[in-house]
Amino acid sequence: MSADLEQFYALKGVSPAQIKLQKHIASGGISDLWLATHESVDAPFVVKYARTPNTPYIYGQFEREYECF
């Protein structure tokens, strides 16, 4: 796991070991969407996973999408 991803999880208080990908939902230009569950949350949620290398451009794309919510 990359240092950036480990830092993100630490900041959000989430361990990737607690996330279980259940079903692939869709694929786009740079990422895949997965239906997932979390050990401590009793609700489904979506995980967006970048298939491309972690570059400033990709990071910026994800950050802008996050800010929209």
N, C-alpha and C positions, 0 to 999 in steps of 0.2 A: 504494500500500500504506500502511496506517495506521502511525503511529509505534509503537503498541502491538504490532502484528504484527511489525514490524521488530525491536523490542526482544526479543520472544519468540524469534525465529529466531536473533538474535545470542547470546542466553543459551544456547540449545540447540545452537549450532554448526551450524545447518542453513540452507542457502540454498534459498528456494522454487524457484529455477531448477533445482535438482537433483531436484525431486520431479515425477514424471509421473503424472497421474491416468489410470488405465487403464479403469475401468468403474464406473458408478454402481451402488451396491448397494441403497441404501434412503433414504427420506426420513422425517423425523419432524416434530415440532411446530416445532422451531427450527433444524434442521440436516439436512444430507445426509451420507451415508457413501459414500466412494469407495475402491475398491481402487486402490492406488498402488504405484509402485516408486521407488527412490532410486538415483541413479547409483553410490553407493559401498556399497550394501547389496545382497547377493545373496538377497533374500527379499521376498515381498510384505508389505504392511502396509496398514492402514486409516487414512484421513484423515477426520476429522470436521470439516465446514465449516459454520459458522453462517451461515444465510441472513438473519438479522435484524441490525439495527444493533448495534454494540458498546456495550452498556449495562452498568452495574454488575450488574444482574440476570443477564444472559446470561453475563457473565464469571464470576459466582459459580456458575452452573449448570455451566459447563465445568470450573471449578476443583474443585468437589465431585466430579464424575465422575472427574477425574484422580486425586484423592486416594484413591478407591476401589481403584485399581489399585496 
